[in-house]
Amino acid sequence: MEAIVAHENDLNLKATELRLGLPGTDESEKESASCTKNNKRSLPECAEESAKNDDLDAQHGDCEAAPAAKAQIVGWPPVRSYRKNSLQQKKAEAETGFYVKVSMDGAPYLRKIDLKVYKGYPELLKALEYMFKLTIGEYSEREGYRGSEYAPAYEDKDGDLMLVGDVPWEMFMSSCKKLRIMKGSEARGLGCGV
Amino acid sequence: MNQLWKMDPNIKKTKNSADSANYPEAIQSPSQFPDEVLEKVLSMLHSHKDRSSVSLVCKDWYNAERWSRTKIFIGNCYSVSPEIVARRFPRIKSVTLKGKPRFSDFNLVPQNWGANIHDWLVMFAKVYPLLEELRLKRMTVSDESLEFLAMSFPGFKALSLLSCDGFSTDGLKSIATHCKKLTELDIQENGIDDVSGSWLSAFPDNFTSLEILNFASLNSEVSFDALERLVSRCKSLKVLKVNKGTGLDQLQRLLVRAPQLMELGTGSFQQELMFRHCMELENAFRNCKNLQILAGLWDASYVYLHVLYPACSSLTFLNLSYATLRSDEFTKLIAHCPNLRCLWVLDTVEDKGLEAVGSCCPLLEEIRVFPAHPFDQDINHGVTESGFLAVSHGCRKLHYVLYFCQQMTNAAVATIVQNCPDFTHFRLCIMNPGQPDYLTDEPMDEAFGAVVKTCTKLQRLAVSGLLTDLTFEYIGKYAKNLETLSVAFAGRSDWGMQCVLGGCPKLRKLEIRDCPFGNAALLSGLKKYESMRSLWMSACNVTMNGCRLLAKEMPRLNVEVMKDEEDDSHVDKVYVYRSVAGPRRDAPPFVLTL
């Protein structure tokens, strides 16, 4: 997902701020406003948030500013438990990285990268270029990475050495076991021109 | 009363003077129709509302109706008792029961609240041995109850459990083992103990009657071999919804055995398939000429969506609410589905995806957009008002919407209902509580005002965003057909709730959370609650005194209170419902019936 930049000038942060109190009330009104008891405990699954919330558990309707991590309100948004658990499972899966080894011919040791971080080939290649201080060049179906000193390759589930870029990104993600940056001379066999 | 006529419905029933004492206006002249004719005519009535009206005409009609009723719908299991039901309806074959208040789906009702099916089953076993169907929503069902069910009704055909809890897959094993005539097993979104998938293997080898099988929400792996054989031998299978553990190659084998399917829920849609297998899967879909409904598609990898294309043109309902498709992926798929009437998606398709819906699906009547990241503060995700606008622009037949979004404007909603004035169900969830119109910073009052003014057929409304009492003034004044209203983090004072209770002549269900409505508001509905199914208020400003007063004034209402832990006088949750069964006897210690 794209990096989120908080456009503080555009957002009306005060209006959208989540606080332990009624919308529309602010600090000065808190005594007179018929404030509901702020016993909104966070969901049991969210251990981190609940630790923060215990401190904010308002005994006397303190409408404090929202903590840095938004307090989770029980049962809101109204999404059924089954769906919620499904999503959390997905999120957990998404959060566990998908690390693969990257070897470069001639380098003394290997590196590891998390493929899940990248959204597609361009980003991956840029990252490899940055990590190994080299240029890989542009991919073409016919020529592979012609014109560059290095070509990125990977070992797939069957153990075959494949050129990075031929298959759709998702398919690559699910079949890539490890990456190997090959030197141009060796890589010529991998589709870098005739 | 002469018991004979109860046994043989063909004997003309004699009028009893005691009866006319209860119905002083009942005409003593002979019935216009012989009872047999009346019963025959009434047996063609299916709507519960119609049957209810019919039963109020006179004693004859009341009796004819109750003898001819075979399906019973009980919207609140505590509104009546098993004994009363058994006494009134002697010939029931199908029962639908709903238990806990709807907010229990969102963890607002503590465990062990009640709504246990067991006592009902015991009564049914006694009085309705020929029971065929049981459909439960938000009830507590134990494995023992399921076993009792399986053993007590030899002709049992259909079991549907939605959003229930208390049982495990062992209970399902009993059903599979003993219900020889089972046609339907529909297990959806329940909080259960998923012990093992062995229940599926418990269907006997000579069992062939299954027509509907939905185990999509059960995670434990079933034996594919058992599943394949089951699907093979159940030639009448129309609905099959498998769980996530079923892969694409397995799906292909199932489809080949059941090309007659009308409704399919796939398993996980993400598996590396060789090209050849991909083609086979696509062909399998091509051969499913009757497929109208498609669901499942977990982890749908865009790479394989094309196998669905041959089946897409006949689809009327597509449920992608568990498939995290991006807008470009989704757009390609939806272009193949011009006949959709109903679409459920995740907001990962974003506004662009919804624009595609507007362009491709002119027949669309229902759309539900679920949040992929409901607890993420990231406002750049999901859908906005423009997605909704795009759908309303292209899909003029839209009448049902459930829309989770990060932002909305009054102007957009006004335009939307201009485009689609036929809304019957309008459920808008602006996910940040109390959020105003993000362009004007004003409350969202005018949005919902537009909805209730324009959509005269509106039956169900869920409001959200920053709302003052004005929203509720509008609702009370204009929402003449409104039956269900859900309110959260809204309103300014008692006046808001009073407006709703003073207007809305058809209101049946009112559920409110985290609103500044207090005793005055609660008590303003004194007379109205008996015409409603129920009222739920949590985290509002109601006190014990208010609830006690309500209970005292209205003895035929059950006023159940769950108290605030810290404050003895303050009421955390109150649930008010009409009942002919009196206060319930199974209330747990944290529920106080006043």
Interface residues (C-beta under 8 A of the other chain):
Chain A: M1 E2 I4 L11 N12 A15 T16 L18 L22 P23 G24 A33 S34 C35 T36 K37 N39 K40 L43 C46 Q59 K70 Q72 I73 V74 G75 W76 P77 P78 V79 R80 S81 Y82 R83 K84 S86 L87 K90 K91 K157 P168 E170 M171 S174 S175
Chain B: F103 D105 F106 N107 L108 S163 E189 N190 G191 S217 Q270 E272 D299 S301 Y302 V303 S321 Y322 T324 F370 P371 A372 H373 P374 F375 Q377 D378 I379 N380 H381 F404 C429 M431 N432 P433 G434 Q435 P436 Y438 D441 L466 T468 S486 A488 F489 R492 S493 R513 D514 C515 P516 G518 A539 C540 N541 D564 E565 E566 D567 H570 D572
